[in-house]
Amino acid sequence: MLSSPEPDRSSEESAEEKRQKDRELAEAEIKLARRKRMKDHLRILQIVFTLVAAVTGNPVYRWAARGIQWVMELLRDSK
């Protein structure tokens, strides 16, 4: 007796759906990791500009630090 192709087809579809969900989950995790890395880099840059502004007294560095803070707030609000 031959088995019907229906169970194979449904198991293939469910396997494909599982792979699709796994792929979407992996993409979401990658996106979150990139976002965290970008926030970390921005924070380091903000600290450097703040320190340079304190040492030199140059207002350009203060403005740059404020600009980076603004970008970080935009990133936080865009979640």
N, CA, C and O atoms as a GROMACS GRO file, in nm:
protein
  316
    1MET      N    1   0.081  -0.118   0.000
    1MET     CA    2   0.000   0.000   0.000
    1MET      C    3   0.086   0.125   0.000
    1MET      O    4   0.188   0.134   0.069
    2LEU      N    5   0.044   0.219  -0.077
    2LEU     CA    6   0.113   0.347  -0.082
    2LEU      C    7   0.050   0.441   0.020
    2LEU      O    8  -0.072   0.444   0.037
    3SER      N    9   0.132   0.515   0.086
    3SER     CA   10   0.077   0.614   0.179
    3SER      C   11   0.036   0.737   0.101
    3SER      O   12   0.091   0.768  -0.005
    4SER      N   13  -0.060   0.805   0.153
    4SER     CA   14  -0.110   0.923   0.082
    4SER      C   15  -0.010   1.037   0.095
    4SER      O   16   0.059   1.047   0.197
    5PRO      N   17  -0.001   1.122  -0.005
    5PRO     CA   18   0.096   1.233  -0.001
    5PRO      C   19   0.053   1.347   0.091
    5PRO      O   20   0.134   1.435   0.120
    6GLU      N   21  -0.071   1.348   0.136
    6GLU     CA   22  -0.120   1.458   0.220
    6GLU      C   23  -0.041   1.477   0.349
    6GLU      O   24  -0.002   1.590   0.380
    7PRO      N   25  -0.014   1.372   0.426
    7PRO     CA   26   0.063   1.395   0.549
    7PRO      C   27   0.203   1.449   0.521
    7PRO      O   28   0.254   1.531   0.596
    8ASP      N   29   0.265   1.403   0.413
    8ASP     CA   30   0.397   1.454   0.377
    8ASP      C   31   0.391   1.603   0.344
    8ASP      O   32   0.476   1.681   0.385
    9ARG      N   33   0.289   1.639   0.271
    9ARG     CA   34   0.274   1.779   0.231
    9ARG      C   35   0.253   1.867   0.353
    9ARG      O   36   0.314   1.974   0.363
   10SER      N   37   0.168   1.826   0.446
   10SER     CA   38   0.144   1.908   0.565
   10SER      C   39   0.267   1.914   0.654
   10SER      O   40   0.296   2.018   0.714
   11SER      N   41   0.341   1.803   0.664
   11SER     CA   42   0.463   1.807   0.745
   11SER      C   43   0.569   1.895   0.680
   11SER      O   44   0.646   1.962   0.749
   12GLU      N   45   0.573   1.895   0.547
   12GLU     CA   46   0.667   1.984   0.476
   12GLU      C   47   0.630   2.130   0.500
   12GLU      O   48   0.717   2.214   0.521
   13GLU      N   49   0.500   2.159   0.496
   13GLU     CA   50   0.455   2.296   0.518
   13GLU      C   51   0.484   2.340   0.662
   13GLU      O   52   0.529   2.452   0.684
   14SER      N   53   0.459   2.252   0.758
   14SER     CA   54   0.487   2.291   0.896
   14SER      C   55   0.637   2.306   0.920
   14SER      O   56   0.679   2.393   0.996
   15ALA      N   57   0.718   2.224   0.855
   15ALA     CA   58   0.863   2.237   0.867
   15ALA      C   59   0.909   2.369   0.805
   15ALA      O   60   0.996   2.437   0.858
   16GLU      N   61   0.848   2.403   0.691
   16GLU     CA   62   0.884   2.530   0.626
   16GLU      C   63   0.840   2.648   0.712
   16GLU      O   64   0.913   2.747   0.724
   17GLU      N   65   0.723   2.639   0.772
   17GLU     CA   66   0.676   2.746   0.860
   17GLU      C   67   0.769   2.761   0.980
   17GLU      O   68   0.799   2.873   1.022
   18LYS      N   69   0.815   2.650   1.036
   18LYS     CA   70   0.908   2.655   1.149
   18LYS      C   71   1.040   2.718   1.108
   18LYS      O   72   1.096   2.800   1.182
   19ARG      N   73   1.090   2.682   0.990
   19ARG     CA   74   1.215   2.743   0.942
   19ARG      C   75   1.196   2.893   0.922
   19ARG      O   76   1.285   2.972   0.954
   20GLN      N   77   1.079   2.932   0.868
   20GLN     CA   78   1.052   3.074   0.846
   20GLN      C   79   1.048   3.149   0.980
   20GLN      O   80   1.104   3.258   0.991
   21LYS      N   81   0.982   3.092   1.080
   21LYS     CA   82   0.976   3.157   1.212
   21LYS      C   83   1.115   3.165   1.275
   21LYS      O   84   1.150   3.266   1.335
   22ASP      N   85   1.193   3.059   1.260
   22ASP     CA   86   1.330   3.060   1.314
   22ASP      C   87   1.414   3.167   1.245
   22ASP      O   88   1.492   3.236   1.309
   23ARG      N   89   1.396   3.180   1.115
   23ARG     CA   90   1.470   3.280   1.038
   23ARG      C   91   1.430   3.421   1.082
   23ARG      O   92   1.516   3.508   1.100
   24GLU      N   93   1.300   3.444   1.100
   24GLU     CA   94   1.253   3.575   1.145
   24GLU      C   95   1.305   3.608   1.285
   24GLU      O   96   1.342   3.721   1.312
   25LEU      N   97   1.306   3.508   1.373
   25LEU     CA   98   1.358   3.528   1.508
   25LEU      C   99   1.507   3.562   1.504
   25LEU      O  100   1.552   3.651   1.576
   26ALA      N  101   1.582   3.492   1.422
   26ALA     CA  102   1.726   3.519   1.409
   26ALA      C  103   1.750   3.660   1.355
   26ALA      O  104   1.839   3.730   1.402
   27GLU      N  105   1.670   3.702   1.257
   27GLU     CA  106   1.685   3.836   1.201
   27GLU      C  107   1.653   3.942   1.306
   27GLU      O  108   1.721   4.045   1.313
   28ALA      N  109   1.551   3.918   1.388
   28ALA     CA  110   1.516   4.012   1.495
   28ALA      C  111   1.628   4.021   1.598
   28ALA      O  112   1.660   4.130   1.645
   29GLU      N  113   1.688   3.908   1.633
   29GLU     CA  114   1.799   3.909   1.728
   29GLU      C  115   1.919   3.984   1.673
   29GLU      O  116   1.986   4.056   1.746
   30ILE      N  117   1.946   3.966   1.544
   30ILE     CA  118   2.058   4.037   1.480
   30ILE      C  119   2.031   4.187   1.482
   30ILE      O  120   2.122   4.266   1.509
   31LYS      N  121   1.908   4.226   1.452
   31LYS     CA  122   1.872   4.367   1.451
   31LYS      C  123   1.890   4.429   1.590
   31LYS      O  124   1.943   4.539   1.603
   32LEU      N  125   1.847   4.357   1.694
   32LEU     CA  126   1.864   4.408   1.831
   32LEU      C  127   2.011   4.418   1.870
   32LEU      O  128   2.051   4.513   1.936
   33ALA      N  129   2.091   4.321   1.828
   33ALA     CA  130   2.234   4.324   1.859
   33ALA      C  131   2.301   4.443   1.790
   33ALA      O  132   2.385   4.511   1.850
   34ARG      N  133   2.265   4.468   1.665
   34ARG     CA  134   2.321   4.584   1.593
   34ARG      C  135   2.282   4.714   1.660
   34ARG      O  136   2.365   4.804   1.674
   35ARG      N  137   2.157   4.724   1.702
   35ARG     CA  138   2.107   4.845   1.766
   35ARG      C  139   2.182   4.869   1.897
   35ARG      O  140   2.221   4.982   1.927
   36LYS      N  141   2.203   4.762   1.976
   36LYS     CA  142   2.276   4.776   2.102
   36LYS      C  143   2.420   4.818   2.077
   36LYS      O  144   2.473   4.904   2.148
   37ARG      N  145   2.484   4.759   1.977
   37ARG     CA  146   2.622   4.794   1.944
   37ARG      C  147   2.631   4.940   1.902
   37ARG      O  148   2.724   5.011   1.941
   38MET      N  149   2.534   4.987   1.823
   38MET     CA  150   2.534   5.126   1.779
   38MET      C  151   2.515   5.219   1.900
   38MET      O  152   2.582   5.322   1.909
   39LYS      N  153   2.424   5.184   1.991
   39LYS     CA  154   2.404   5.266   2.110
   39LYS      C  155   2.530   5.270   2.196
   39LYS      O  156   2.564   5.374   2.251
   40ASP      N  157   2.598   5.157   2.208
   40ASP     CA  158   2.723   5.153   2.285
   40ASP      C  159   2.829   5.243   2.223
   40ASP      O  160   2.898   5.316   2.295
   41HIS      N  161   2.842   5.239   2.091
   41HIS     CA  162   2.940   5.324   2.023
   41HIS      C  163   2.905   5.471   2.039
   41HIS      O  164   2.992   5.555   2.061
   42LEU      N  165   2.776   5.504   2.027
   42LEU     CA  166   2.735   5.642   2.045
   42LEU      C  167   2.763   5.690   2.187
   42LEU      O  168   2.806   5.804   2.207
   43ARG      N  169   2.739   5.605   2.284
   43ARG     CA  170   2.764   5.642   2.423
   43ARG      C  171   2.912   5.669   2.447
   43ARG      O  172   2.948   5.765   2.515
   44ILE      N  173   2.998   5.585   2.392
   44ILE     CA  174   3.143   5.606   2.406
   44ILE      C  175   3.183   5.738   2.341
   44ILE      O  176   3.260   5.815   2.397
   45LEU      N  177   3.130   5.763   2.223
   45LEU     CA  178   3.161   5.888   2.152
   45LEU      C  179   3.112   6.008   2.231
   45LEU      O  180   3.181   6.110   2.238
   46GLN      N  181   2.995   5.997   2.291
   46GLN     CA  182   2.942   6.106   2.373
   46GLN      C  183   3.033   6.133   2.492
   46GLN      O  184   3.059   6.249   2.525
   47ILE      N  185   3.080   6.029   2.557
   47ILE     CA  186   3.170   6.046   2.672
   47ILE      C  187   3.300   6.113   2.629
   47ILE      O  188   3.350   6.203   2.697
   48VAL      N  189   3.355   6.069   2.516
   48VAL     CA  190   3.479   6.129   2.467
   48VAL      C  191   3.459   6.277   2.438
   48VAL      O  192   3.542   6.360   2.478
   49PHE      N  193   3.351   6.312   2.368
   49PHE     CA  194   3.326   6.453   2.337
   49PHE      C  195   3.305   6.534   2.465
   49PHE      O  196   3.351   6.648   2.474
   50THR      N  197   3.236   6.478   2.562
   50THR     CA  198   3.214   6.549   2.688
   50THR      C  199   3.346   6.574   2.761
   50THR      O  200   3.368   6.682   2.814
   51LEU      N  201   3.432   6.472   2.762
   51LEU     CA  202   3.563   6.490   2.827
   51LEU      C  203   3.649   6.592   2.755
   51LEU      O  204   3.713   6.676   2.818
   52VAL      N  205   3.651   6.586   2.622
   52VAL     CA  206   3.730   6.683   2.544
   52VAL      C  207   3.676   6.823   2.566
   52VAL      O  208   3.752   6.919   2.577
   53ALA      N  209   3.543   6.837   2.571
   53ALA     CA  210   3.483   6.968   2.595
   53ALA      C  211   3.523   7.021   2.732
   53ALA      O  212   3.549   7.140   2.748
   54ALA      N  213   3.527   6.933   2.831
   54ALA     CA  214   3.565   6.976   2.966
   54ALA      C  215   3.710   7.019   2.971
   54ALA      O  216   3.744   7.115   3.040
   55VAL      N  217   3.796   6.948   2.898
   55VAL     CA  218   3.940   6.979   2.901
   55VAL      C  219   3.970   7.105   2.820
   55VAL      O  220   4.043   7.192   2.867
   56THR      N  221   3.915   7.115   2.701
   56THR     CA  222   3.949   7.225   2.612
   56THR      C  223   3.860   7.347   2.628
   56THR      O  224   3.901   7.458   2.597
   57GLY      N  225   3.738   7.326   2.676
   57GLY     CA  226   3.644   7.437   2.686
   57GLY      C  227   3.582   7.474   2.552
   57GLY      O  228   3.509   7.573   2.543
   58ASN      N  229   3.609   7.396   2.450
   58ASN     CA  230   3.556   7.423   2.317
   58ASN      C  231   3.408   7.385   2.311
   58ASN      O  232   3.374   7.269   2.336
   59PRO      N  233   3.320   7.480   2.278
   59PRO     CA  234   3.176   7.451   2.278
   59PRO      C  235   3.134   7.353   2.167
   59PRO      O  236   3.028   7.291   2.176
   60VAL      N  237   3.214   7.341   2.066
   60VAL     CA  238   3.180   7.249   1.956
   60VAL      C  239   3.168   7.106   2.008
   60VAL      O  240   3.079   7.032   1.966
   61TYR      N  241   3.254   7.069   2.098
   61TYR     CA  242   3.249   6.934   2.153
   61TYR      C  243   3.126   6.914   2.241
   61TYR      O  244   3.067   6.806   2.242
   62ARG      N  245   3.088   7.018   2.314
   62ARG     CA  246   2.964   7.011   2.393
   62ARG      C  247   2.844   6.993   2.302
   62ARG      O  248   2.756   6.912   2.331
   63TRP      N  249   2.841   7.068   2.192
   63TRP     CA  250   2.729   7.057   2.096
   63TRP      C  251   2.727   6.918   2.034
   63TRP      O  252   2.620   6.860   2.014
   64ALA      N  253   2.845   6.866   2.003
   64ALA     CA  254   2.852   6.730   1.946
   64ALA      C  255   2.799   6.628   2.046
   64ALA      O  256   2.726   6.536   2.007
   65ALA      N  257   2.834   6.642   2.172
   65ALA     CA  258   2.786   6.550   2.275
   65ALA      C  259   2.634   6.560   2.289
   65ALA      O  260   2.566   6.459   2.305
   66ARG      N  261   2.583   6.681   2.282
   66ARG     CA  262   2.437   6.699   2.288
   66ARG      C  263   2.369   6.638   2.166
   66ARG      O  264   2.262   6.578   2.176
   67GLY      N  265   2.432   6.653   2.050
   67GLY     CA  266   2.377   6.593   1.928
   67GLY      C  267   2.372   6.441   1.938
   67GLY      O  268   2.275   6.379   1.895
   68ILE      N  269   2.476   6.383   1.993
   68ILE     CA  270   2.478   6.238   2.010
   68ILE      C  271   2.371   6.196   2.110
   68ILE      O  272   2.304   6.094   2.091
   69GLN      N  273   2.353   6.273   2.216
   69GLN     CA  274   2.246   6.243   2.313
   69GLN      C  275   2.110   6.247   2.245
   69GLN      O  276   2.025   6.162   2.271
   70TRP      N  277   2.090   6.343   2.158
   70TRP     CA  278   1.964   6.356   2.084
   70TRP      C  279   1.941   6.232   1.997
   70TRP      O  280   1.830   6.179   1.992
   71VAL      N  281   2.044   6.187   1.928
   71VAL     CA  282   2.032   6.067   1.844
   71VAL      C  283   2.000   5.945   1.929
   71VAL      O  284   1.919   5.861   1.890
   72MET      N  285   2.064   5.935   2.044
   72MET     CA  286   2.038   5.821   2.132
   72MET      C  287   1.892   5.822   2.182
   72MET      O  288   1.830   5.716   2.194
   73GLU      N  289   1.839   5.940   2.210
   73GLU     CA  290   1.699   5.950   2.250
   73GLU      C  291   1.606   5.911   2.136
   73GLU      O  292   1.504   5.846   2.157
   74LEU      N  293   1.642   5.951   2.015
   74LEU     CA  294   1.561   5.910   1.898
   74LEU      C  295   1.560   5.759   1.882
   74LEU      O  296   1.456   5.699   1.854
   75LEU      N  297   1.676   5.696   1.901
   75LEU     CA  298   1.683   5.551   1.892
   75LEU      C  299   1.598   5.485   1.999
   75LEU      O  300   1.528   5.387   1.973
   76ARG      N  301   1.605   5.539   2.120
   76ARG     CA  302   1.527   5.482   2.230
   76ARG      C  303   1.378   5.497   2.205
   76ARG      O  304   1.300   5.404   2.231
   77ASP      N  305   1.336   5.614   2.153
   77ASP     CA  306   1.195   5.639   2.128
   77ASP      C  307   1.141   5.562   2.008
   77ASP      O  308   1.020   5.540   1.998
   78SER      N  309   1.228   5.522   1.918
   78SER     CA  310   1.183   5.453   1.797
   78SER      C  311   1.153   5.306   1.818
   78SER      O  312   1.104   5.240   1.727
   79LYS      N  313   1.180   5.254   1.936
   79LYS     CA  314   1.150   5.114   1.965
   79LYS      C  315   1.005   5.097   1.960
   79LYS      O  316   0.955   4.986   1.981
   0.00000   0.00000   0.00000
